[in-house]
């Protein structure tokens, strides 16, 4: 019995719509998952083990009716549903690697793969681009996340996604400090990749809504100051204060995430 496949089919059925039943390697995913459980058991040695949440831990929390986990898993499912609709059959084959990486990441970095999928989904559903390759090579020989084609003129672009996990203890509502932080996190990445002129970097911010709101306010007043870098995108969910089971997900440019938000931001 493949526990991973069964659970994913039940809680994230859109994944199966994308990868299909053949040539995905569910057996290897299951083995890696089982190996991870064994490592956790040995490390815990009978004690409670503090770990970074994985997508599987979120599913476990959903089974316990944890509302925060339910909201996050709902966002994942909606994202995957949109990808299933927006991608062609050929693009679905290309994106299988990203799905496999998501399912075999056994720490909080699994969100990096969610970020990559969310970025390509936004580009594709704009109906301006099509996906050509993932993990493609640049002129320099270095790898980059995506190659996309602009439908209007057939022009090719290289896209790198950089996930940034914000530390709430270090996020300050100070424009100079935010600019310095962005320089620190982005400048080296740009230099290592921008040998191709049609390259751009898209930062994805992960953090609590208060942290994201600080960056939203910053980018309402400031443009991205680094060449080849687009405005960061981020995820936030909103709930109805009278019905905690109702929620709206947003993923997009950080500057307008909170526009026209009449619902409460998820704590």
C-alpha positions in Angstrom: 0.0 0.0 0.0 1.3 3.4 -0.9 0.3 5.6 2.0 1.7 8.8 0.4 -0.2 8.3 -2.9 -3.5 7.6 -1.1 -3.2 10.6 1.2 -2.2 12.9 -1.6 -5.1 11.7 -3.7 -7.5 12.4 -0.9 -6.2 15.7 0.4 -4.6 17.2 -2.7 -6.4 15.4 -5.6 -5.3 18.1 -8.1 -1.8 16.6 -8.0 -3.0 13.4 -9.6 -4.7 15.5 -12.3 -1.4 17.0 -13.1 1.0 14.0 -12.9 -1.4 11.2 -13.9 -0.9 7.6 -13.0 2.3 6.7 -15.0 6.0 7.7 -14.9 5.8 9.7 -11.7 7.7 7.5 -9.3 5.2 7.1 -6.4 7.2 4.2 -5.2 10.3 6.3 -4.7 8.3 9.1 -3.0 6.9 6.5 -0.6 10.4 5.1 0.2 11.8 8.5 0.9 8.8 9.3 3.1 9.3 6.0 5.0 13.0 6.7 5.4 12.2 10.1 6.9 9.8 8.5 9.4 12.5 6.1 10.5 15.0 9.0 11.0 12.5 10.9 13.1 11.8 7.8 15.3 15.5 7.2 15.9 16.2 10.9 16.6 13.2 11.2 19.0 14.2 8.0 20.9 10.8 8.0 22.7 10.7 11.8 23.4 8.7 14.5 21.7 10.6 15.7 18.7 10.3 19.3 17.5 10.5 19.4 13.7 9.9 21.8 10.8 6.5 21.1 9.3 6.3 19.3 6.0 3.3 19.0 3.7 2.6 15.6 5.3 2.6 17.2 8.8 0.1 19.7 7.5 -2.1 16.9 6.3 -1.9 15.3 9.7 -3.0 18.6 11.3 -5.9 18.8 8.8 -7.1 15.4 10.0 -7.1 16.9 13.5 -9.3 19.7 12.2 -6.6 22.3 12.7 -8.1 25.4 11.0 -4.8 27.0 10.2 -3.6 23.8 8.5 -6.9 23.5 6.7 -6.5 27.0 5.3 -3.0 26.4 4.1 -3.9 23.0 2.5 -6.8 24.7 0.8 -4.4 27.2 -0.8 -2.2 24.4 -2.0 -5.2 22.6 -3.5 -6.5 25.7 -5.2 -3.1 26.4 -6.7 -2.8 22.9 -8.0 -6.3 23.0 -9.4 -5.4 26.2 -11.3 -2.2 24.6 -12.6 -4.2 21.6 -13.8 -6.5 23.9 -15.7 -4.0 26.4 -17.0 -1.2 24.0 -18.1 -1.2 22.1 -21.4 -0.6 18.4 -21.4 3.0 19.0 -22.4 3.5 21.6 -19.7 2.1 19.1 -17.1 4.9 16.7 -18.1 7.5 19.5 -17.7 6.2 20.4 -14.2 6.2 16.9 -12.8 9.7 17.4 -11.4 8.5 20.4 -9.4 5.7 18.3 -7.9 8.1 15.5 -7.1 10.4 17.9 -5.4 7.5 19.2 -3.3 6.5 15.7 -2.2 10.1 14.7 -1.3 11.0 17.8 0.7 10.9 16.9 4.4 11.3 20.3 6.1 9.8 23.7 5.8 11.7 24.3 2.5 8.8 22.5 0.8 7.3 26.0 0.7 10.0 26.9 -1.8 8.5 24.5 -4.3 5.1 25.8 -3.5 6.5 29.3 -4.3 7.9 28.1 -7.6 4.6 26.5 -8.6 2.6 29.6 -7.6 4.9 31.9 -9.6 4.6 29.9 -12.8 0.9 29.6 -12.3 0.5 33.4 -12.1 2.6 33.8 -15.3 0.7 31.1 -17.2 -2.8 32.2 -16.1 -2.0 35.7 -17.3 -2.3 34.1 -20.7 0.8 36.0 -21.8 3.3 33.1 -21.4 3.8 29.4 -21.9 6.2 27.2 -20.1 9.1 25.8 -22.1 11.4 24.1 -19.6 12.2 23.8 -15.9 15.8 23.7 -14.5 17.1 24.9 -17.9 20.6 26.1 -18.6 21.8 29.7 -19.0 24.5 30.8 -21.4 26.9 30.6 -18.5 26.0 27.0 -17.9 24.3 27.7 -14.6 20.8 26.3 -14.0 17.7 28.5 -13.7 14.2 27.6 -12.6 12.1 28.3 -15.7 12.3 29.2 -19.4 9.0 30.8 -20.6 7.9 32.1 -24.0 5.9 35.3 -24.4 3.0 34.4 -26.7 2.7 37.9 -28.3 6.1 37.8 -30.0 7.7 34.4 -29.2 10.4 36.0 -27.0 12.1 33.7 -24.5 12.7 34.7 -20.9 14.6 33.0 -18.1 12.9 33.1 -14.6 14.5 32.5 -11.3 12.4 32.2 -8.1 14.0 33.1 -4.8 12.0 32.2 -1.7 12.6 34.4 1.3 11.4 33.2 4.7 11.0 36.3 6.9 12.1 36.2 10.5 9.4 38.1 12.4 12.0 39.1 15.1 14.0 40.9 12.5 11.4 42.5 10.3 11.3 46.2 11.0 9.0 48.9 9.5 12.0 50.9 8.4 12.5 51.6 4.7 16.3 51.7 4.8 16.5 48.5 6.7 14.1 46.8 4.2 16.2 48.0 1.3 19.4 46.8 3.0 17.8 43.4 3.6 16.7 43.1 0.0 20.2 44.0 -1.2 21.7 41.4 1.0 19.3 38.6 -0.1 19.0 39.5 -3.8 22.2 41.1 -5.0 24.4 38.0 -5.1 21.7 35.9 -6.7 21.3 38.4 -9.5 25.1 38.6 -10.2 25.3 34.8 -10.4 22.5 34.6 -12.9 22.2 37.7 -15.0 24.6 36.7 -17.8 21.5 36.3 -20.0 19.9 39.7 -20.8 16.3 38.2 -20.8 16.6 37.1 -17.2 14.5 38.2 -14.3 14.3 37.2 -10.6 11.0 36.9 -8.7 11.3 37.0 -4.9 8.6 35.1 -2.9 8.1 36.3 0.6 6.9 33.9 3.3 5.9 35.1 6.8 3.1 36.1 9.1 0.6 38.6 7.7 2.1 41.4 9.9 5.5 40.9 8.2 3.9 40.7 4.7 1.9 43.9 5.4 5.1 45.8 6.2 6.6 44.8 2.8 3.2 45.6 1.2 3.4 49.1 2.6 7.0 49.5 1.5 6.3 48.5 -2.1 3.3 50.8 -2.3 5.7 53.7 -1.9 8.9 52.2 -3.5 9.7 50.4 -6.7 12.2 47.5 -6.7 15.5 49.2 -6.9 17.5 46.3 -8.3 17.7 45.6 -12.1 16.4 42.3 -13.3 14.3 41.9 -10.1 10.5 42.1 -10.1 8.4 43.3 -7.1 8.2 40.4 -4.6 5.1 38.3 -4.5 3.6 36.7 -1.4 0.7 34.7 0.0 -1.8 35.7 2.6 -5.3 34.4 3.6 -8.3 36.3 4.8 -11.1 34.9 6.9 -14.7 36.0 7.7 -14.7 37.1 11.4 -18.1 35.5 11.8 -17.1 32.2 10.1 -13.6 30.9 10.6 -14.2 28.1 8.1 -14.6 30.6 5.3 -11.4 32.0 3.8 -10.0 33.7 0.7 -6.5 33.2 -0.6 -4.3 35.7 -2.3 -1.0 35.2 -4.0 0.5 38.0 -6.0 2.4 41.3 -6.0 3.0 42.2 -2.3 2.0 45.9 -2.8 -1.7 45.1 -3.5 -2.3 42.0 -1.5 -4.2 43.9 1.1 -6.2 46.1 -1.3 -10.0 46.0 -0.9 -9.6 43.4 1.9 -12.9 43.6 3.9 -12.2 40.3 5.7 -9.9 39.7 8.6 -6.3 38.6 7.9 -5.5 35.2 9.2 -3.6 35.4 12.5 
